[in-house]
Every structure is written in structure tokens, then in C-alpha cells.
Amino acid sequence: MPKPFPRIRGRRALQCAAAGIVALGLLLWWLLPLGAKPPTGTITFSTGTLRGVYQEYGERLRTELGKDMPGLKVKLVQSNGSYENVRRVATGQADFTIAAADAVETYELNGGRGAGLLRGVARLYDDYVQLVVARDSGITNVTQLRHKRVAIGLPNSGVRLIANRVLKAAGMDPAKDITPMSEGIDTGPDQLRRGKLDAFFWSGGLPTKGLLDLAKKFSFTFVPIGGNLVTRLHTEGEAALYYRATNMPESAYPSVQQGTTVPTIAVSNVLMTRKDIDPRLTEWVTRTVIKSRDDIGNHVHSAQLVDLRTAIYTDPLPLQEGARRYYRSVKP
């Protein structure tokens, strides 16, 4: 017969119990501020357009916040995108949001109301510029968009900021050299499929659900945005310096890219709030964002890139006091 496990007696039992208590304490320290009750109340989170990553991330984050702070109600409000999100938080219409770094910088450079109150919570993931055309369109570079019907994003969106800058860097006037259309990821894919558009710009995390859905019923491709255009953009300085040349990996949309990467532009996204938001609330929100990376990432692929080591780099915004407290508390 196999020997029974020896019984743990006396001092050894006490040592094991003590070790278990320490382990539990460390786990609780990671999950929540010890001795503190979760914040309660109502906050407004400005997201983005339907079928976009901001909207999906916001919905998933609301669920995770509800687990950690059951007494906190999170109201999601759709928006046209980054620039509108920045304005809403700066003016008190929303408490938290996600926005691309170039849109934040542009709002500050434009002297937007409340810009000085804006603060960072976490760097999340990168947006990739995705210039979409029908596969049989014959359009293979940005300059061939001249005289075409091009969706440049919704008003006050980060897409429109980038699209206009890319077109200008390619030597075109967005108001004269193309027929500009105000379509976002919610309507642009269907308009392209129906022949109402020749191309549309989108800037978002990879992959974006709206494009995954389009790939199931329509043959399209991506127009490359080469490093030479990024170099020209950088000559503008200021907000354009937040753009970097990169490649969209072949794994983003396998059926579309067919094993090839696509040269394009990337810009980082920042989860943001205001200076006057309760630091204790912001600390809890920051903790949930980091802790829930994998759970959210199972549904929003971009969220898998959220990383404690890089989350503190919220340029062009300084960290909000609550976020700073959290990062200090988990610093090795």
C-alpha cells in the first residue's frame, strides 16, 4: 500500500498557515488597495464609433470595472473619435476616454478649453492607419486617390486628422483634389462594398471588427503608406511627430493580406482623464486596466499589448496622481 502523507503538526502547521496568509495578502495587494472600500458613484466614459476598437474596449472595460467596483456605474457614450473624446474630457462632458496621442497634442496646440486639466492614466496600444480599397480598384499608392471619392473619417475624429495630413504629405489638397466623404468604420465598409466610395481611411487597433466583417463578404486590399510619407509628415513637427513608420503584420487580416505585411503609420493610444478626478478612483481604474489585460484581450486583440512596463508613458500627457500612485505601488 502507498504510504499516507504525513500529518503536519505543531510548529510546521503554524508555518504553513502563516505562509498561506502572506500569499493571500500579496494577492489582495495586487487586486485592490488593502483596507479600502471600492469607489462608488457614476462616471462617463467616451468611446468611439460602432464596430470600432474604442467602443469594444470600452464595453469590455466597463464589465471589468463592475467586477472590481460593483458600486460604480459606468456610462458609455459613443463619439466620432479621438479629437471629440479629448474635448469631452477636457470640458467635463466625460470623465475617462481613449484618444490617439496626435489628437491630444493637436487639441492642446489649438488652445482647446480645459487642455491644461488633461492627464494620462495608461498607454494602451497602437492605432494603425488602414487605407482600404476594392481589390480590383487599381489603386496602389496614395497619390492615385486624386479625383477619387475618399472617406476621410467623421468630423472631430482622429482618422480625419491623420487622413488630411497623409493626403497633404502626398501633395494633395483634401478639400480640392479628392471628393472627401464623412464616413467612419461604422458605415465606410458598406459604402465601399456598394461602390459608393473608392477608398476609405481608418485608424484603429488591429484587427478592427468592422474590417474583419467586411473581409467575409467583399474582396479588398490595403494601400501602403510608405516611410517617405512619414518623413514628410515629421517635417511638420508638433503633433505629426507622434507618427511612426511601421508595418501592419500579416496576421492582422490573413485572408486580405495573404501573407504580406503593409507599410503604414502607427500612433499610440492613451487612456486619459482630468486632474480634478478623484485620485483614488483613478488608482482603482488604473489597477483594473492592467489587471484585466488578458480577459479583455481575449475579445479585443489590441488590448493584449497593454503592458505595465510601458503603460506609464502617456505622452503628451503627464500622469494623473491616482495613476502615479498605482504605478509606484507595483514598482519592483
C-alpha beads as a LAMMPS data file, in Angstrom:
LAMMPS data file: protein, C-alpha beads

332 atoms
331 bonds

1 atom types
1 bond types

-500.0 500.0 xlo xhi
-500.0 500.0 ylo yhi
-500.0 500.0 zlo zhi

Masses

1 110.0

Atoms # bond

1 1 1 0.000 0.000 0.000
2 1 1 1.248 3.530 -0.695
3 1 1 2.416 5.388 2.378
4 1 1 -0.057 8.006 3.630
5 1 1 1.020 11.625 3.546
6 1 1 2.455 12.587 6.956
7 1 1 0.330 14.810 9.095
8 1 1 1.503 18.351 9.581
9 1 1 1.741 19.092 13.277
10 1 1 2.693 21.856 15.698
11 1 1 5.159 24.488 14.528
12 1 1 5.156 23.241 10.935
13 1 1 1.395 23.670 10.697
14 1 1 1.695 27.217 12.010
15 1 1 4.438 27.972 9.479
16 1 1 2.302 26.701 6.604
17 1 1 -0.689 28.711 7.792
18 1 1 1.462 31.833 8.068
19 1 1 2.829 31.305 4.569
20 1 1 -0.703 30.945 3.230
21 1 1 -1.784 34.193 4.879
22 1 1 1.209 36.030 3.380
23 1 1 0.436 34.665 -0.089
24 1 1 -3.204 35.712 0.230
25 1 1 -2.139 39.151 1.390
26 1 1 0.131 39.611 -1.615
27 1 1 -2.686 38.582 -3.936
28 1 1 -5.083 41.046 -2.341
29 1 1 -2.435 43.778 -2.542
30 1 1 -2.271 43.261 -6.309
31 1 1 -6.015 43.147 -6.774
32 1 1 -7.112 46.050 -4.592
33 1 1 -5.826 48.675 -2.170
34 1 1 -5.717 46.974 1.232
35 1 1 -8.221 48.262 3.758
36 1 1 -10.059 50.389 1.191
37 1 1 -13.619 50.043 0.024
38 1 1 -14.161 50.258 -3.753
39 1 1 -15.171 53.706 -5.085
40 1 1 -18.838 54.198 -5.875
41 1 1 -20.866 56.652 -7.926
42 1 1 -21.231 57.281 -11.659
43 1 1 -18.619 58.069 -14.308
44 1 1 -18.931 58.746 -18.036
45 1 1 -16.604 57.029 -20.498
46 1 1 -16.476 58.404 -24.050
47 1 1 -15.791 55.585 -26.532
48 1 1 -15.985 55.778 -30.341
49 1 1 -17.994 54.637 -33.335
50 1 1 -19.816 51.338 -33.584
51 1 1 -17.630 48.471 -34.867
52 1 1 -14.516 50.330 -33.795
53 1 1 -11.951 49.267 -31.200
54 1 1 -12.632 52.161 -28.792
55 1 1 -16.258 51.102 -28.494
56 1 1 -15.471 47.433 -27.977
57 1 1 -12.693 48.145 -25.491
58 1 1 -14.963 50.496 -23.544
59 1 1 -17.669 47.857 -23.255
60 1 1 -15.218 45.224 -22.030
61 1 1 -13.557 47.593 -19.588
62 1 1 -16.946 48.551 -18.124
63 1 1 -17.544 44.869 -17.354
64 1 1 -14.159 44.545 -15.629
65 1 1 -14.663 47.752 -13.646
66 1 1 -18.005 46.358 -12.484
67 1 1 -16.257 43.305 -11.054
68 1 1 -13.771 45.377 -9.048
69 1 1 -16.112 48.243 -8.180
70 1 1 -19.685 46.917 -8.105
71 1 1 -20.969 50.210 -6.720
72 1 1 -19.586 52.218 -9.629
73 1 1 -21.863 52.875 -12.605
74 1 1 -20.023 53.399 -15.895
75 1 1 -21.982 55.245 -18.558
76 1 1 -20.642 54.703 -22.096
77 1 1 -21.152 57.470 -24.644
78 1 1 -20.349 56.951 -28.318
79 1 1 -18.287 59.564 -30.143
80 1 1 -16.814 60.318 -33.558
81 1 1 -13.334 59.506 -32.280
82 1 1 -10.164 60.816 -30.678
83 1 1 -10.471 64.572 -31.053
84 1 1 -14.047 64.617 -29.799
85 1 1 -13.032 62.338 -26.929
86 1 1 -10.277 64.731 -25.872
87 1 1 -12.652 67.687 -25.948
88 1 1 -15.295 65.869 -23.912
89 1 1 -12.908 65.018 -21.102
90 1 1 -11.259 68.434 -21.136
91 1 1 -14.617 70.204 -20.820
92 1 1 -16.132 67.844 -18.235
93 1 1 -18.581 66.080 -20.556
94 1 1 -16.800 62.785 -19.864
95 1 1 -14.529 61.557 -17.081
96 1 1 -12.419 58.988 -18.936
97 1 1 -11.712 58.201 -22.565
98 1 1 -9.212 56.824 -25.079
99 1 1 -7.535 59.063 -27.638
100 1 1 -4.592 58.932 -30.021
101 1 1 -1.535 60.915 -28.934
102 1 1 -1.574 63.146 -32.022
103 1 1 -5.178 64.167 -31.316
104 1 1 -4.290 65.064 -27.731
105 1 1 -1.358 67.163 -28.899
106 1 1 -3.457 68.846 -31.601
107 1 1 -6.146 69.792 -29.069
108 1 1 -3.514 71.340 -26.803
109 1 1 -1.836 73.188 -29.695
110 1 1 -5.229 74.559 -30.751
111 1 1 -5.699 76.006 -27.271
112 1 1 -8.711 73.809 -26.567
113 1 1 -10.714 74.690 -23.471
114 1 1 -9.569 72.758 -20.428
115 1 1 -6.470 71.343 -22.146
116 1 1 -4.370 72.076 -19.066
117 1 1 -6.561 69.753 -16.984
118 1 1 -5.907 66.671 -19.116
119 1 1 -3.967 63.821 -17.516
120 1 1 -2.840 60.351 -18.582
121 1 1 -3.867 57.059 -16.994
122 1 1 -2.172 54.445 -19.190
123 1 1 -0.678 53.968 -22.598
124 1 1 -2.769 51.214 -24.146
125 1 1 -1.999 50.054 -27.680
126 1 1 -1.148 51.496 -31.095
127 1 1 -3.546 52.568 -33.821
128 1 1 -2.572 51.603 -37.362
129 1 1 -3.639 53.688 -40.367
130 1 1 -5.560 51.399 -42.708
131 1 1 -6.264 52.772 -46.177
132 1 1 -8.801 50.435 -47.756
133 1 1 -9.735 49.999 -51.431
134 1 1 -11.506 47.353 -53.509
135 1 1 -9.038 44.701 -54.642
136 1 1 -9.806 45.420 -58.308
137 1 1 -9.614 49.222 -57.925
138 1 1 -6.154 49.590 -59.452
139 1 1 -5.182 51.982 -56.625
140 1 1 -1.743 51.013 -55.313
141 1 1 -0.417 54.240 -53.768
142 1 1 -1.752 57.324 -52.018
143 1 1 -1.226 59.688 -54.977
144 1 1 -3.733 57.657 -57.010
145 1 1 -6.508 58.853 -54.705
146 1 1 -6.604 62.109 -56.659
147 1 1 -10.121 62.777 -58.042
148 1 1 -11.476 59.760 -56.115
149 1 1 -14.281 59.528 -53.562
150 1 1 -12.399 59.077 -50.314
151 1 1 -13.810 58.696 -46.805
152 1 1 -11.551 60.695 -44.503
153 1 1 -13.329 59.911 -41.241
154 1 1 -16.013 61.611 -39.209
155 1 1 -15.709 65.252 -38.096
156 1 1 -13.622 65.608 -34.909
157 1 1 -12.168 62.130 -35.324
158 1 1 -8.551 61.098 -35.114
159 1 1 -8.995 59.433 -38.502
160 1 1 -9.710 62.762 -40.140
161 1 1 -6.635 64.359 -38.579
162 1 1 -4.390 61.630 -39.932
163 1 1 -6.110 61.299 -43.316
164 1 1 -5.802 65.011 -44.056
165 1 1 -2.143 65.011 -43.044
166 1 1 -1.344 61.963 -45.170
167 1 1 -3.063 63.460 -48.204
168 1 1 -1.193 66.743 -47.796
169 1 1 2.109 64.901 -47.409
170 1 1 1.307 63.169 -50.709
171 1 1 0.867 66.568 -52.371
172 1 1 -2.922 66.773 -52.353
173 1 1 -5.422 69.259 -51.002
174 1 1 -8.085 67.194 -49.184
175 1 1 -10.722 69.809 -49.981
176 1 1 -9.981 70.038 -53.722
177 1 1 -8.047 67.061 -55.062
178 1 1 -10.405 64.356 -53.790
179 1 1 -14.115 64.138 -53.116
180 1 1 -13.998 63.959 -49.309
181 1 1 -16.647 61.808 -47.637
182 1 1 -17.514 61.804 -43.934
183 1 1 -17.707 58.092 -43.246
184 1 1 -16.359 56.132 -40.287
185 1 1 -15.744 52.463 -39.635
186 1 1 -19.461 52.044 -38.910
187 1 1 -20.542 52.999 -42.450
188 1 1 -17.401 53.159 -44.620
189 1 1 -17.012 49.410 -45.236
190 1 1 -20.557 49.029 -46.538
191 1 1 -20.242 52.147 -48.694
192 1 1 -17.095 50.725 -50.272
193 1 1 -18.782 47.380 -50.877
194 1 1 -21.721 49.088 -52.572
195 1 1 -19.470 51.150 -54.843
196 1 1 -20.317 54.458 -53.165
197 1 1 -16.662 55.013 -52.210
198 1 1 -13.337 54.451 -53.931
199 1 1 -11.337 54.330 -50.709
200 1 1 -11.599 54.983 -47.013
201 1 1 -9.174 55.795 -44.246
202 1 1 -9.379 54.095 -40.879
203 1 1 -7.050 54.377 -37.906
204 1 1 -7.539 51.785 -35.203
205 1 1 -6.210 48.780 -33.341
206 1 1 -5.518 45.508 -35.127
207 1 1 -7.661 43.848 -36.155
208 1 1 -10.746 46.057 -36.295
209 1 1 -14.068 44.213 -36.222
210 1 1 -15.585 46.368 -38.976
211 1 1 -12.875 45.237 -41.406
212 1 1 -12.994 41.616 -40.283
213 1 1 -16.708 41.634 -41.091
214 1 1 -16.086 43.268 -44.482
215 1 1 -13.497 40.633 -45.392
216 1 1 -16.167 37.928 -45.092
217 1 1 -18.249 39.388 -47.927
218 1 1 -16.049 41.689 -50.027
219 1 1 -12.611 41.498 -51.622
220 1 1 -10.482 44.453 -50.601
221 1 1 -6.859 45.368 -50.047
222 1 1 -4.737 47.957 -48.251
223 1 1 -2.867 50.803 -49.912
224 1 1 0.667 51.066 -48.491
225 1 1 1.724 54.288 -46.781
226 1 1 5.482 54.349 -47.162
227 1 1 8.165 55.666 -44.871
228 1 1 8.831 58.582 -47.238
229 1 1 5.403 59.983 -46.390
230 1 1 6.104 59.632 -42.675
231 1 1 9.368 61.537 -43.182
232 1 1 7.442 64.351 -44.860
233 1 1 4.902 64.336 -42.043
234 1 1 7.674 64.706 -39.485
235 1 1 8.818 67.921 -41.153
236 1 1 5.583 69.471 -39.869
237 1 1 6.789 68.859 -36.307
238 1 1 4.436 69.130 -33.335
239 1 1 1.579 66.577 -33.444
240 1 1 2.930 64.798 -36.532
241 1 1 5.996 63.731 -34.541
242 1 1 3.788 61.163 -32.784
243 1 1 3.509 59.186 -36.038
244 1 1 5.986 56.442 -36.770
245 1 1 6.608 54.287 -39.808
246 1 1 5.804 50.621 -39.282
247 1 1 4.331 47.560 -40.974
248 1 1 0.912 46.091 -40.433
249 1 1 1.705 42.432 -39.627
250 1 1 0.430 39.774 -41.992
251 1 1 -1.532 38.206 -39.142
252 1 1 -3.845 41.218 -38.790
253 1 1 -6.186 40.260 -41.650
254 1 1 -4.862 36.938 -43.030
255 1 1 -7.466 36.474 -45.770
256 1 1 -6.851 40.004 -47.049
257 1 1 -3.080 40.319 -46.711
258 1 1 -2.327 36.768 -47.867
259 1 1 0.977 36.509 -46.052
260 1 1 2.282 40.024 -46.718
261 1 1 2.893 42.989 -44.436
262 1 1 1.684 46.507 -45.308
263 1 1 3.813 49.640 -44.779
264 1 1 1.813 52.181 -42.803
265 1 1 1.728 54.625 -39.872
266 1 1 1.198 53.889 -36.196
267 1 1 0.314 56.205 -33.309
268 1 1 -0.101 55.328 -29.634
269 1 1 -3.385 55.471 -27.736
270 1 1 -3.719 56.922 -24.261
271 1 1 -6.367 56.226 -21.629
272 1 1 -6.950 59.652 -20.131
273 1 1 -8.863 61.614 -17.520
274 1 1 -8.661 65.024 -15.812
275 1 1 -6.566 66.408 -12.991
276 1 1 -9.647 67.043 -10.828
277 1 1 -10.973 63.449 -10.971
278 1 1 -10.654 61.733 -7.562
279 1 1 -7.134 60.179 -7.491
280 1 1 -8.460 57.224 -5.508
281 1 1 -10.924 56.429 -8.288
282 1 1 -8.218 56.798 -10.921
283 1 1 -5.938 54.462 -8.962
284 1 1 -8.630 51.781 -8.953
285 1 1 -9.336 52.293 -12.670
286 1 1 -5.628 52.017 -13.482
287 1 1 -5.353 48.791 -11.492
288 1 1 -8.318 47.289 -13.333
289 1 1 -6.910 48.264 -16.743
290 1 1 -3.629 46.480 -16.032
291 1 1 -5.153 43.501 -14.221
292 1 1 -7.797 42.827 -16.875
293 1 1 -5.452 42.911 -19.867
294 1 1 -5.761 39.218 -20.637
295 1 1 -9.514 38.992 -20.067
296 1 1 -10.191 41.974 -22.333
297 1 1 -7.509 40.813 -24.763
298 1 1 -9.385 37.554 -25.331
299 1 1 -12.012 39.661 -27.123
300 1 1 -10.138 42.824 -28.151
301 1 1 -6.846 41.682 -29.634
302 1 1 -5.214 45.116 -29.294
303 1 1 -5.657 45.013 -25.525
304 1 1 -3.124 42.181 -25.307
305 1 1 -0.446 44.829 -25.874
306 1 1 -1.222 46.705 -22.658
307 1 1 1.922 46.356 -20.559
308 1 1 2.795 47.563 -17.076
309 1 1 6.305 48.497 -18.233
310 1 1 5.094 50.861 -20.960
311 1 1 1.719 51.979 -19.549
312 1 1 3.343 54.889 -17.685
313 1 1 4.451 56.553 -20.939
314 1 1 1.341 58.644 -21.580
315 1 1 2.964 61.399 -23.658
316 1 1 1.945 64.094 -24.338
317 1 1 0.071 63.982 -21.014
318 1 1 1.526 63.834 -17.504
319 1 1 0.207 61.029 -15.311
320 1 1 -2.823 61.699 -13.144
321 1 1 -1.988 61.474 -9.437
322 1 1 -4.065 58.318 -8.920
323 1 1 -2.349 56.528 -11.799
324 1 1 1.038 57.600 -10.439
325 1 1 0.147 56.119 -7.040
326 1 1 -0.711 52.809 -8.618
327 1 1 2.484 52.554 -10.689
328 1 1 4.560 53.430 -7.623
329 1 1 2.794 50.749 -5.587
330 1 1 3.718 47.992 -8.037
331 1 1 7.203 49.182 -8.883
332 1 1 9.709 46.365 -8.194

Bonds

1 1 1 2
2 1 2 3
3 1 3 4
4 1 4 5
5 1 5 6
6 1 6 7
7 1 7 8
8 1 8 9
9 1 9 10
10 1 10 11
11 1 11 12
12 1 12 13
13 1 13 14
14 1 14 15
15 1 15 16
16 1 16 17
17 1 17 18
18 1 18 19
19 1 19 20
20 1 20 21
21 1 21 22
22 1 22 23
23 1 23 24
24 1 24 25
25 1 25 26
26 1 26 27
27 1 27 28
28 1 28 29
29 1 29 30
30 1 30 31
31 1 31 32
32 1 32 33
33 1 33 34
34 1 34 35
35 1 35 36
36 1 36 37
37 1 37 38
38 1 38 39
39 1 39 40
40 1 40 41
41 1 41 42
42 1 42 43
43 1 43 44
44 1 44 45
45 1 45 46
46 1 46 47
47 1 47 48
48 1 48 49
49 1 49 50
50 1 50 51
51 1 51 52
52 1 52 53
53 1 53 54
54 1 54 55
55 1 55 56
56 1 56 57
57 1 57 58
58 1 58 59
59 1 59 60
60 1 60 61
61 1 61 62
62 1 62 63
63 1 63 64
64 1 64 65
65 1 65 66
66 1 66 67
67 1 67 68
68 1 68 69
69 1 69 70
70 1 70 71
71 1 71 72
72 1 72 73
73 1 73 74
74 1 74 75
75 1 75 76
76 1 76 77
77 1 77 78
78 1 78 79
79 1 79 80
80 1 80 81
81 1 81 82
82 1 82 83
83 1 83 84
84 1 84 85
85 1 85 86
86 1 86 87
87 1 87 88
88 1 88 89
89 1 89 90
90 1 90 91
91 1 91 92
92 1 92 93
93 1 93 94
94 1 94 95
95 1 95 96
96 1 96 97
97 1 97 98
98 1 98 99
99 1 99 100
100 1 100 101
101 1 101 102
102 1 102 103
103 1 103 104
104 1 104 105
105 1 105 106
106 1 106 107
107 1 107 108
108 1 108 109
109 1 109 110
110 1 110 111
111 1 111 112
112 1 112 113
113 1 113 114
114 1 114 115
115 1 115 116
116 1 116 117
117 1 117 118
118 1 118 119
119 1 119 120
120 1 120 121
121 1 121 122
122 1 122 123
123 1 123 124
124 1 124 125
125 1 125 126
126 1 126 127
127 1 127 128
128 1 128 129
129 1 129 130
130 1 130 131
131 1 131 132
132 1 132 133
133 1 133 134
134 1 134 135
135 1 135 136
136 1 136 137
137 1 137 138
138 1 138 139
139 1 139 140
140 1 140 141
141 1 141 142
142 1 142 143
143 1 143 144
144 1 144 145
145 1 145 146
146 1 146 147
147 1 147 148
148 1 148 149
149 1 149 150
150 1 150 151
151 1 151 152
152 1 152 153
153 1 153 154
154 1 154 155
155 1 155 156
156 1 156 157
157 1 157 158
158 1 158 159
159 1 159 160
160 1 160 161
161 1 161 162
162 1 162 163
163 1 163 164
164 1 164 165
165 1 165 166
166 1 166 167
167 1 167 168
168 1 168 169
169 1 169 170
170 1 170 171
171 1 171 172
172 1 172 173
173 1 173 174
174 1 174 175
175 1 175 176
176 1 176 177
177 1 177 178
178 1 178 179
179 1 179 180
180 1 180 181
181 1 181 182
182 1 182 183
183 1 183 184
184 1 184 185
185 1 185 186
186 1 186 187
187 1 187 188
188 1 188 189
189 1 189 190
190 1 190 191
191 1 191 192
192 1 192 193
193 1 193 194
194 1 194 195
195 1 195 196
196 1 196 197
197 1 197 198
198 1 198 199
199 1 199 200
200 1 200 201
201 1 201 202
202 1 202 203
203 1 203 204
204 1 204 205
205 1 205 206
206 1 206 207
207 1 207 208
208 1 208 209
209 1 209 210
210 1 210 211
211 1 211 212
212 1 212 213
213 1 213 214
214 1 214 215
215 1 215 216
216 1 216 217
217 1 217 218
218 1 218 219
219 1 219 220
220 1 220 221
221 1 221 222
222 1 222 223
223 1 223 224
224 1 224 225
225 1 225 226
226 1 226 227
227 1 227 228
228 1 228 229
229 1 229 230
230 1 230 231
231 1 231 232
232 1 232 233
233 1 233 234
234 1 234 235
235 1 235 236
236 1 236 237
237 1 237 238
238 1 238 239
239 1 239 240
240 1 240 241
241 1 241 242
242 1 242 243
243 1 243 244
244 1 244 245
245 1 245 246
246 1 246 247
247 1 247 248
248 1 248 249
249 1 249 250
250 1 250 251
251 1 251 252
252 1 252 253
253 1 253 254
254 1 254 255
255 1 255 256
256 1 256 257
257 1 257 258
258 1 258 259
259 1 259 260
260 1 260 261
261 1 261 262
262 1 262 263
263 1 263 264
264 1 264 265
265 1 265 266
266 1 266 267
267 1 267 268
268 1 268 269
269 1 269 270
270 1 270 271
271 1 271 272
272 1 272 273
273 1 273 274
274 1 274 275
275 1 275 276
276 1 276 277
277 1 277 278
278 1 278 279
279 1 279 280
280 1 280 281
281 1 281 282
282 1 282 283
283 1 283 284
284 1 284 285
285 1 285 286
286 1 286 287
287 1 287 288
288 1 288 289
289 1 289 290
290 1 290 291
291 1 291 292
292 1 292 293
293 1 293 294
294 1 294 295
295 1 295 296
296 1 296 297
297 1 297 298
298 1 298 299
299 1 299 300
300 1 300 301
301 1 301 302
302 1 302 303
303 1 303 304
304 1 304 305
305 1 305 306
306 1 306 307
307 1 307 308
308 1 308 309
309 1 309 310
310 1 310 311
311 1 311 312
312 1 312 313
313 1 313 314
314 1 314 315
315 1 315 316
316 1 316 317
317 1 317 318
318 1 318 319
319 1 319 320
320 1 320 321
321 1 321 322
322 1 322 323
323 1 323 324
324 1 324 325
325 1 325 326
326 1 326 327
327 1 327 328
328 1 328 329
329 1 329 330
330 1 330 331
331 1 331 332
